[in-house]
Every structure is written in structure tokens, then in C-alpha cells.
Amino acid sequence: MKFSKKKFLLVAGLALLVPGAALTACGNVGNMDVDQVLPTDDPTSQKEIVFWHCMGHAKSNQVEVIAKKFNEDYAGKYHVTCKKLSGTYDGLSDAIKKKISGGETPALSMGYPDNFSAYMTNNINRSVIYRLDNFIKDPNYGYSEEEIADFVPEFYKEGSAYQFEGTWSMPMYKSTEIMFYNAAYFAGDNDQNKAKFEHDEGYWAVQDVVAKAAAKATPEQLQALKDWVKAHNGYTYEVPVKWDEMMTTAAKILADRKTEKVVGEFYPVGYDSDANMLISQFAQRGIGYTTNDNIKRKEDHFLFNNAEAKAFVSDVCEKIKSGLIVTKGVIESGKYTNEYFTSGICAMTIGSTGGSSYNVSSNFPVRLAPVPYAGETPKYIQQGPSIAFFHNGDEYVHKGAWLFYKYLADPVNNATLALENSYDPIRNSAFETKQYKDWIGQHDSDLKFDIPYHTKDLRQNYMLSPVFVGSDEARDQMGLLFKYIVGSGDTVDEAFTRAYNKCVGAA
């Protein structure tokens, strides 16, 4: 059996987690009780609370500010040390697995649920992270029912979407996907109008105003251009709300370019995550993806190898081949579609709100819209890190880690931390803080302020996917299906069989 680097690290990192095997920092993990309780007293000497993360400079600085305040308040009892292990979530997960295999664990770490599920393993007694229900319900240091209700429901529910019952992680801050679109292109500053009105001074007069304003073009300037173009039977477009509307708009854009004999590489729609597209579209269309229900065999987790999923993927592949849409998975250069968007090769692209800075262009105004959806109810993919708590064999370390999390989840602290990179805070009360209101109050001035202004209305429709050993492989394979079919020439059936077999092997 051929192991990828990722799978080898998982095996190496968890190889010691068998009954009777001892990790230096973890004690006898094979006999670990995942349902720990917090001590009612504090330690007689200071305990070091190590927090592993992969945050960039701005966010890590803000966490250091929170840790400093915590350390001052708990001086002589608990001291938090923040340690960056990697600059990416996958890198952080790989580093954690290596360190676990060497007998080192943190008190807590950020990460994604798919990563945490591997630390839990397929045997609850071999887990190196705790089930948190006793911490949450602790009468002295837990959360009241009112405080639990203050967490955004979908953010909180994510902690109980794992292969074992109970709550295994707590949210840190969250993001989702959003559509970025070239507002000038939609209003009429596009190649097909430039060809159609090549000798019309009226067009160039209104277009020039928008072009000179570039990224700072105002709604009034864009509307003036759109009004002129529509009055002269030119080409303008409406921002799509539904998936089919988006594809119809894409087809019209290509047809209009063909009518005006416009040449050159261009894709109306870009999608920066093939996996997110398929997972969210499957959910909206009622197509099976993965499950944790009624599992008797490991392959029961994977539902995506079905006729409806194949039909949808086949349809999207045809649209990719027709040039209506380009995805990250089929770009041979390894670029992201945001690069196509900012260079003017895409009219609209769908990407993470956490990566909004990569979709900024100095050449045209970028505007935001919810991701076009299928069906009657929109469902948006939920992203962003959570926090897991690790077995250290010291109840006071566990208590200090939990108390530090409560600092991170404080409404004011969390709003400040989340907004640093346009993420959403995790508490409803955080959306009512002065920090949050002041931030979104600037939404007209910059995209980083505009992102949370828009996502505040999306969080009621966030969706979750089940988490288990192998769920990360399922996501990876969703990200490769278009590449298998469009790039490698697999049939749809062959691609799905390949993806399914890899997922079962990973489970």
C-alpha cells in the first residue's frame, strides 16, 4: 500500500497510541478517560499552558495581547505560552502528529475538526484530546445555559459533529464563502462594450469616469455607466442569486463576447475550492456526501458515490470544458482563481471570506454577494478554526487551558480577534460590541470591513459536514474530482470509484 506523506505522518504520529503505550506528556493514553473534570482549587505553583497555532502576524499579536491579560490575572497560577508551529492548518496538523509521536502535547491547539478527528482515532480510549461536556457544564468554570445560547448555534454545534458522541472542540472564529464580482464589468466596463461602442464618444465618456476611479468607483458612477449602456442596447449583467442564474449569466457573457468577436482567455465564473463547491451543492440539492449515522463499516461513512452526485459533477465538467467556469482544481499552473479575477480574466469568483485580501484589485471596484445557491434555502459552507484540548496528565493544566479559552471566547476579545482578518466572532453578543459595530460601520471604505458587514446575514444558513477519521480524505477527494475527469481523462464513474476507494482506505 502506497502512503502519501500526509497519511504516513498520521500513522507515525499515532503509532504510539495503543493500549499500554506511554507518551511522555500524556501518560497511559490507552487507558485514558476522555471525560475529565476540572479541579475546584488552583495549583500551588504556576502551571505552563502551551497553545499551538498557525496564525499570521496580526492575529498572533492579538492572541498575545489576550494571553498577556490572562497571565496577569492568573499570575502564579497559570501562564499561557503561545507557540506558532506552522503557517498553515495542514502544516500545523502534521507538526502536532510529529510531536505527539515524540511524547509532546500542548494544552490546547487551534485547528480544523477534520484534523482533530485524527487525534481522536477510531478508538475513543486512544484519543489524545478530551470530550468537553464536563468542562462546559462545570458549575464553577463552565458556561450557563444562557451563555451557551449566546454562541452562534452552527459554530457551537460543530463541536459535536465528530465520530463519537459529545462535544470535542470549541469554536475560535469562523469564516465562510462569498462571491466577489467586478462591479464595473457588470455595469458595462467590459470588452464586449468596448468593441461594440469602439467609435462612440458617449460610451467612452461615461466609461472613462469609471475607469479613472478604478477601485474607488462610486455606486453613482457605476449606475450612470449602466444606464447609458442599457439605453444603447449594450451589455450589462445582473448579479446572480441562484446557481442556475449564475450559469445562465456566464453563458450570456461568453455569447456576448462571441457576438462582438472578442478574443482572449476569459472565464465568467471562478471557484477557488472545488471541494467547497461540491460539498455545499450536494447539501443544497439533497445529495448524499458523508455521514456518521448508522455506521457498521468504515465505508458506510461515504455516501457520495451515487447517481445524483455523478450527474451534478458531469454537468459541471461540461461547463468547465465550455469555459463557463474555471476551478482551482483544473488550473494546471497551480494558481487560484482569485488571481484570474484580480487580473481581469474572471468576472466573478467564489472564495473564502478569510482570504478577502487576495481578491482586492486596484483596477476595478470589487463588490460582494452571497454565493449563488440551488434549491429553496441557501446553505453556506462553514470554515475557520476551532480549539481542541489535549491530555497532559495534569488536571491543573487542563483547567488553565479551559480558562484561557474562555478569555479567547469573551465577546469583546473574540470580536477584536476575529475582525483582524475579516472573520466572524463566535458569540451573538460579540456582534453587539462597540468593536464590531465600529468595524462594520466602515464597510463602504474597504473590503476588509465589508466582508463581516455581509456575513452577519449569512450565519443563520451555515452548514456542517460530519467529522470522522477519513473525513479529511473525503474533502480532499472532492477537491480532485474535476481534475480526475477534466485533467486526467477519467470517466465520471472511474473518478468516483477512485475517490471512494481512497476515502475507504483512509478510514
Stockholm file with secondary structure:
# STOCKHOLM 1.0

chainA/1-507         MKFSKKKFLLVAGLALLVPGAALTACGNVGNMDVDQVLPTDDPTSQKEIVFWHCMGHAKSNQVEVIAKKFNEDYAGKYHVTCKKLSGTYDGLSDAIKKKISGGETPALSMGYPDNFSAYMTNNINRSVIYRLDNFIKDPNYGYSEEEIADFVPEFYKEGSAYQFEGTWSMPMYKSTEIMFYNAAYFAGDNDQNKAKFEHDEGYWAVQDVVAKAAAKATPEQLQALKDWVKAHNGYTYEVPVKWDEMMTTAAKILADRKTEKVVGEFYPVGYDSDANMLISQFAQRGIGYTTNDNIKRKEDHFLFNNAEAKAFVSDVCEKIKSGLIVTKGVIESGKYTNEYFTSGICAMTIGSTGGSSYNVSSNFPVRLAPVPYAGETPKYIQQGPSIAFFHNGDEYVHKGAWLFYKYLADPVNNATLALENSYDPIRNSAFETKQYKDWIGQHDSDLKFDIPYHTKDLRQNYMLSPVFVGSDEARDQMGLLFKYIVGSGDTVDEAFTRAYNKCVGAA
#=GR chainA/1-507 SS CCCCHHHHHHHHHHTTCSTTCEETTTEEGGGCCSCCCCCSSCCSSCEEEEEEECCCHHHHHHHHHHHHHHHHHTTTTEEEEEEECCSSHHHHHHHHHHHHHTTCCCSEEEECHHHHHHHHCSSGGGCSBCCCHHHHTCTTTSCCHHHHHHBCHHHHHGGGCSSSSSCCCEECCBBCEEEEEEHHHHHTCSHHHHHHTTTCHHHHHHHHHHHHHGGGCCHHHHHHHHHHHHHTTCCCCCCCCBHHHHHHHHHHHHHHHHHTTCCSCCEEEEESCHHHHHHHHHHHHTCCCBCCSSCSSGGGGBCCCSHHHHHHHHHHHHHHHTTSEEEGGGCTTCCCHHHHHHTTSEEEEEEEGGGGGGGCCSSSCEEEECCCBCSSSCCEECBSCEEEEBCCSCHHHHHHHHHHHHHHTSHHHHHHHHHTTTCBCSBGGGGGSHHHHHHHTTTTTCHHHHHHHHHTTTGGGEECCCCCTTHHHHHHHHTTHHIIIIITCCCHHHHHHHHHHHHHHHC
#=GC SS_cons         CCCCHHHHHHHHHHTTCSTTCEETTTEEGGGCCSCCCCCSSCCSSCEEEEEEECCCHHHHHHHHHHHHHHHHHTTTTEEEEEEECCSSHHHHHHHHHHHHHTTCCCSEEEECHHHHHHHHCSSGGGCSBCCCHHHHTCTTTSCCHHHHHHBCHHHHHGGGCSSSSSCCCEECCBBCEEEEEEHHHHHTCSHHHHHHTTTCHHHHHHHHHHHHHGGGCCHHHHHHHHHHHHHTTCCCCCCCCBHHHHHHHHHHHHHHHHHTTCCSCCEEEEESCHHHHHHHHHHHHTCCCBCCSSCSSGGGGBCCCSHHHHHHHHHHHHHHHTTSEEEGGGCTTCCCHHHHHHTTSEEEEEEEGGGGGGGCCSSSCEEEECCCBCSSSCCEECBSCEEEEBCCSCHHHHHHHHHHHHHHTSHHHHHHHHHTTTCBCSBGGGGGSHHHHHHHTTTTTCHHHHHHHHHTTTGGGEECCCCCTTHHHHHHHHTTHHIIIIITCCCHHHHHHHHHHHHHHHC
//
